[in-house]
Amino acid sequence: MTWVISHEDGEDRAQAIACLVLLSMTILALALMFISGAGHPGIDFSCFWAAGSMALKGHAATAYDWGQLRQMLVQMQPADHAPYSYDQMPVPFFYPPVFFLVLAPLALLPFTAAFWIWSAAKLLCWLLVVYSIRPRSGALLLALAAPPVVYDFLSGQSSLLAAALLGGALLLLDRRPIISGFLIALLIFKPQYGVLLPLVLIATGRWSVVVTASLMASALLLLSGTIFGWDTFTGFREAATFATTQFHLTGALPWYKLQSIYGLFRLAGFGYGVAMSLQILVASACAVWVLITWRRDVSFAVKAACLLAATPLISPYFAIYDMQVLVVALVFLMSDDRITLPSRRSFRFGVGIIFVLGYVFPIALVPVGPFMCATLIAVIWMRLRQLDASGTIPVRAS
């Protein structure tokens, strides 16, 4: 006989306690680090703030020139703030021009105030989306204790906001399609997060979301070009080309920082052609798997988790702080209506592996992202196998 845990009683207390202990230890470690002076929060945010400052001065396009951006960073940032020289570890800006709509207002504030407001705002958005998906304390603890969340918060990156937008767009996809399309349009500032979305939306005939997202994205591009100058698009194109050349071809960015199939095989010693071919092969397989799953008559929670688990495997450029999309997938799985005991065990095991890989990354310095994605995909696959075996869901396409 299969034991089934109801949705109301589905809180995994052991997992929640483990996340609480882990979160407490992380907060303590960070507090000790800051007190000792070893902590340097906001390293990546510094390029955001500097780019926003240049936009306020009417020179937004120059933010894409690393030489000029570096001069701005050296002027605005105290020498004791950065743990390394910008010559040794550059932090160039190559976000689409629409991101200036967020960065320019932040640059009106002093750097420290802007960093903490930015960090608090994106964390609030993150927790709001997580709570909307799964209104339980266990989900919130999971979302706070996940290693990628810590990395994003400390560096001042934008992935927490992007993951929140993607999770919110999926949550509202059928409830509020217009709002969902608007959230998808906002993802244009980090386009690698939304590669799979058009395929899924078109394949499932969600045309109102497609039209809304297209119109809003076009409006955002028009607005940013009008305000900050059309030369920002030229600057972005050149900066993106520079990033592709430096990061994907020459290895100016250490390969272990690319949490992708491409980064994994480049670190293993394979050349560009082989590594990129394997990246494309895995990305194509993931896209097919996602489309097949979305065409099946399964719960929306499983469909959303499937898309989120595959997203980091699509693009060669994902960092460790981008892996919180996997946490959103875990929260969607936690919200599933009926959870069998074997599913709970595999879920808990998967969470453990993902968390361990996340915290091991700074020590091992290898691309752990593909293994984190593979773990989550295995959890989803086992969930589908158990549901198929029990006859809870049909295998036919919807």
Disulfide bonds with the S-S distance in Angstrom:
none
